[in-house]
């Protein structure tokens, strides 16, 4: 989370976008640090207040020890230990996204290793929707389950848990979604949101599953190699956009190292077919390579394909599954582009200017609603809801902007929905199609009361000025130590003034990206500006760039990821730099 600095000021970028330039920062709390002043600025802007805190953040951590306490975890572990000792059939009901898949895989492997007989169940996104449902619970009871464990769902499943109990199944809930007014009658609900002290640092469901697996081995006195499950927890945490601060960040750092050592055949096959390698073991590998392909199973076919890949015992089983996920991901990308064009036609100018974007259509596939809502947020800088309509009902995915809790919005109008749930940045609901006009009216009015115009103006938060000729290998080495980046620990963003743009050209399937060379004071960098081809700076014109560093996924070469650029202007000097 960015800490307050001196007064920040806004300057106009391209296409109506604003740059929020930082003011002065008091560096005295980190006086005497052995790193550049720029790094101290970045650390202080991320909430660090002492040299001790700074070293904990940038030094290589020891492997995480015993996971921290979570609400009701001891109750959950005690019941699971009994199930293992009694060789019970344990139903593990997961979710179709990467967090749910990795949580389910961790639990299935743990229970199987410790003597229980796990029965994994993942719902079909379109036919069943999110969370436990009556038909699935009846099927699991028929198959002999005496215990139901939910992974990344269940906190709102009051009726379904009651049904499970009526059928002879006790229930343990492992989840991180919002807490409803009424909780289900489970033996244990291990949800960090039951403890307000974890707000802003809560683990994803995979982190909860890892903590349970660790504690369960400990309780039963069984040896435990945490590496395989730390790798899965890192993957799920990154893909679910959980806060990368505190214990979460330590788990992800150790988990990425474990991912680089992983012998899991499914992940190796998936990385290889995408032209990557697990040895890269970065947040980008998880978020941009592995994650979308695992998610494609649930979006386009059935999530069981992805779970089978994660649990595959060898290459012979993993490779065909990896090829199938690659095909589904290619189809997802193609259909997403078609759906984006359809969405553009659905929203008129007045609707695009609303504080909350709502689009509903039977032509929108249920599995694509989430990515489409994210694209609307990126394109328009405001919360968005995309609804798949079918058989008189709507299934929606919601995405939000910083500072606006989308699940709280739904909660204020809970009477509209057949079901709903989620967290601050992402949520979902189902609704009777006849109530859509009321939904639009009430939610847009509510958002208008709580979102001021500045929140709805696309704004880039700039950390510091960093002219390209001041970039050195030593400085880049220090910046690397701030990784991994994600929610709560953003990638450092810089402004470089008066850069010479050379060899600019449009690239990409639709020619929307700008590839160029950026030159300043003898320094020369390859640069890419995604979606900025129309803002090309005339050759020879000095330009101001807002940029981050990125590694090209194919060559590995470090280059500039230019978030915005404009011809240099008189009267808008960049902030003072720290080097």
Number of C-alpha atoms within 10 A of each C-alpha: 15 16 13 14 14 10 10 15 12 15 13 13 20 14 12 9 16 19 20 17 22 23 15 15 17 12 16 11 13 22 12 10 16 9 14 14 17 19 22 26 22 21 24 21 19 18 16 22 17 16 16 10 13 20 13 14 19 15 10 12 14 10 16 17 9 10 16 11 14 20 15 18 23 17 15 23 23 15 17 23 21 14 21 22 12 12 16 19 22 30 25 26 28 32 28 28 25 32 30 27 28 34 31 30 24 25 25 21 15 23 25 15 13 19 17 22 19 24 19 19 21 25 21 20 22 18 8 14 17 24 23 26 18 13 11 18 22 14 12 24 21 10 13 15 24 19 24 27 28 29 30 31 24 30 26 23 22 16 15 20 27 16 16 26 18 10 16 14 22 21 26 27 28 31 29 27 23 21 17 14 7 10 15 19 20 21 14 22 26 25 27 27 21 16 11 9 10 12 12 17 19 24 30 29 32 33 31 27 27 23 22 25 25 22 23 25 19 14 13 15 9 11 9 13 9 16 18 16 28 27 26 30 33 31 27 27 30 28 23 21 16 24 23 27 23 15 17 22 26 21 27 29 26 21 28 28 21 23 29 16 15 20 13 21 20 26 24 23 25 28 20 14 15 14 11 18 17 24 16 17 21 23 21 18 20 24 20 13 18 21 20 21 26 28 24 29 27 25 26 21 15 18 26 18 17 27 25 16 26 25 20 18 13 14 16 12 16 23 21 15 22 28 15 17 25 20 14 22 20 14 13 22 15 11 16 20 12 12 18 18 11 14 20 13 9 15 15 10 9 7 13 16 13 16 25 24 24 24 21 20 15 14 13 23 21 23 24 22 26 22 19 26 27 22 16 24 21 16 10 17 22 26 28 26 26 28 31 23 21 16 8 10 18 24 27 24 25 28 31 25 20 11 11 18 18 24 24 16 15 21 16 12 13 15 10 19 16 13 15 22 25 23 19 19 18 24 23 24 23 21 21 15 18 11 13 17 9 11 18 15 10 15 19 16 14 16 18 14 10 13 16 11 9 9 16 17 14 20 18 17 19 19 24 25 22 22 20 22 15 12 12 9 8 10 15 11 10 15 19 13 13 19 19 20 20 19 16 19 20 17 18 18 20 24 26 22 25 21 25 21 25 18 10 18 14 20 16 12 7 8 14 16 19 21 24 19 18 23 18 18 12 7 13 17 16 17 22 26 24 18 17 20 19 13 17 20 19 14 12 10 15 19 22 24 27 27 23 17 18 17 13 14 15 8 7 10 10 14 19 22 21 22 18 22 22 21 20 17 12 6 6 11 12 17 20 13 18 16 17
